[in-house]
Amino acid sequence: MSHHRSNRGFDLGKPHVLVGHASEYLAIEPLYREYPDADDYWDGNWVVSLIDFAVAGWSGSYTATLRTDEFSRFYAELLALSRRSKGSAIFSSMEDWLQIRVKRKSIEEIEAVCVLKARSHPLTRLELSLDLEQEDLARIISGIETVREMFPVISEP
């Protein structure tokens, strides 16, 4: 299989979550479990991920440690949102690396506000706003399904 990379190194051929469009986006590519031998809920569900973004002339990437249960919660909220004309779905990482708030104001008006943070500099943050369409919600949900298959939640709290 041929893999295509974005401008910053994000691998479009690997499981990922893409919020936005080809030219303006936030992408999450889970790379590997931080503690691959852990079989408990608290240590086993950390996944080192590449966060890649491009919007309004700004672009960049960084690695963040996210949790598989965070993807599962976001997935459930997005499924519910995709069936409603108003509401929101939130991805919020435990360690403040990333927050994504998908807000639906009407059937046609959907926005994702993404806050990216650097743990080594807690006051440093970048906020992105991306306009979405119904098809984008379906793509995000599909991306999370693929990520959840590759990195299922281990155990329960």
ZIVENDA-V979263 format. One record per residue. N is the residue number from 1. RES is the residue in one small letter. OMEGA is omega in degrees with one decimal (999 if undefined). Layout:
n=N res=RES omega=OMEGA
n=N res=RES omega=OMEGA
This chain:
n=1 res=m omega=178.7
n=2 res=s omega=178.8
n=3 res=h omega=178.0
n=4 res=h omega=-179.3
n=5 res=r omega=173.2
n=6 res=s omega=179.7
n=7 res=n omega=-173.3
n=8 res=r omega=178.6
n=9 res=g omega=177.4
n=10 res=f omega=-175.7
n=11 res=d omega=-177.0
n=12 res=l omega=-179.4
n=13 res=g omega=-179.1
n=14 res=k omega=177.9
n=15 res=p omega=-177.2
n=16 res=h omega=173.5
n=17 res=v omega=-179.2
n=18 res=l omega=176.7
n=19 res=v omega=-179.0
n=20 res=g omega=-174.8
n=21 res=h omega=-176.8
n=22 res=a omega=-176.0
n=23 res=s omega=177.9
n=24 res=e omega=-171.0
n=25 res=y omega=163.5
n=26 res=l omega=-179.5
n=27 res=a omega=176.2
n=28 res=i omega=176.8
n=29 res=e omega=175.5
n=30 res=p omega=-174.6
n=31 res=l omega=-177.6
n=32 res=y omega=175.4
n=33 res=r omega=-178.9
n=34 res=e omega=178.9
n=35 res=y omega=-171.8
n=36 res=p omega=-179.3
n=37 res=d omega=-178.9
n=38 res=a omega=178.6
n=39 res=d omega=178.2
n=40 res=d omega=-176.1
n=41 res=y omega=-171.6
n=42 res=w omega=180.0
n=43 res=d omega=-172.5
n=44 res=g omega=-173.9
n=45 res=n omega=175.7
n=46 res=w omega=-179.7
n=47 res=v omega=176.0
n=48 res=v omega=-173.0
n=49 res=s omega=173.4
n=50 res=l omega=174.5
n=51 res=i omega=-176.6
n=52 res=d omega=-179.4
n=53 res=f omega=173.0
n=54 res=a omega=177.9
n=55 res=v omega=173.8
n=56 res=a omega=178.5
n=57 res=g omega=177.5
n=58 res=w omega=174.7
n=59 res=s omega=179.0
n=60 res=g omega=177.3
n=61 res=s omega=175.7
n=62 res=y omega=176.0
n=63 res=t omega=180.0
n=64 res=a omega=176.8
n=65 res=t omega=-177.8
n=66 res=l omega=-178.9
n=67 res=r omega=179.7
n=68 res=t omega=179.5
n=69 res=d omega=175.6
n=70 res=e omega=175.4
n=71 res=f omega=-179.1
n=72 res=s omega=178.0
n=73 res=r omega=179.5
n=74 res=f omega=178.4
n=75 res=y omega=-179.2
n=76 res=a omega=-179.9
n=77 res=e omega=178.2
n=78 res=l omega=176.8
n=79 res=l omega=179.0
n=80 res=a omega=-179.7
n=81 res=l omega=-177.8
n=82 res=s omega=-179.4
n=83 res=r omega=-177.6
n=84 res=r omega=178.7
n=85 res=s omega=177.5
n=86 res=k omega=177.3
n=87 res=g omega=-179.5
n=88 res=s omega=175.5
n=89 res=a omega=-174.2
n=90 res=i omega=166.8
n=91 res=f omega=-179.5
n=92 res=s omega=-177.4
n=93 res=s omega=-176.7
n=94 res=m omega=-175.9
n=95 res=e omega=172.8
n=96 res=d omega=177.2
n=97 res=w omega=-168.3
n=98 res=l omega=169.2
n=99 res=q omega=176.1
n=100 res=i omega=175.4
n=101 res=r omega=175.5
n=102 res=v omega=-176.4
n=103 res=k omega=178.0
n=104 res=r omega=179.2
n=105 res=k omega=176.8
n=106 res=s omega=-179.7
n=107 res=i omega=-176.0
n=108 res=e omega=-172.8
n=109 res=e omega=-179.2
n=110 res=i omega=-179.6
n=111 res=e omega=172.3
n=112 res=a omega=173.7
n=113 res=v omega=-175.3
n=114 res=c omega=178.3
n=115 res=v omega=179.9
n=116 res=l omega=-178.4
n=117 res=k omega=174.8
n=118 res=a omega=-178.2
n=119 res=r omega=-178.5
n=120 res=s omega=177.8
n=121 res=h omega=-170.5
n=122 res=p omega=179.5
n=123 res=l omega=179.4
n=124 res=t omega=-178.9
n=125 res=r omega=176.5
n=126 res=l omega=-179.9
n=127 res=e omega=-179.8
n=128 res=l omega=174.2
n=129 res=s omega=-177.4
n=130 res=l omega=174.9
n=131 res=d omega=-177.3
n=132 res=l omega=173.7
n=133 res=e omega=-179.2
n=134 res=q omega=179.6
n=135 res=e omega=178.8
n=136 res=d omega=177.0
n=137 res=l omega=179.4
n=138 res=a omega=179.5
n=139 res=r omega=178.4
n=140 res=i omega=179.7
n=141 res=i omega=178.9
n=142 res=s omega=178.0
n=143 res=g omega=179.4
n=144 res=i omega=175.8
n=145 res=e omega=-179.9
n=146 res=t omega=178.8
n=147 res=v omega=-179.1
n=148 res=r omega=175.7
n=149 res=e omega=-177.6
n=150 res=m omega=-178.2
n=151 res=f omega=-179.8
n=152 res=p omega=176.0
n=153 res=v omega=179.4
n=154 res=i omega=172.9
n=155 res=s omega=178.8
n=156 res=e omega=-178.5
n=157 res=p omega=999
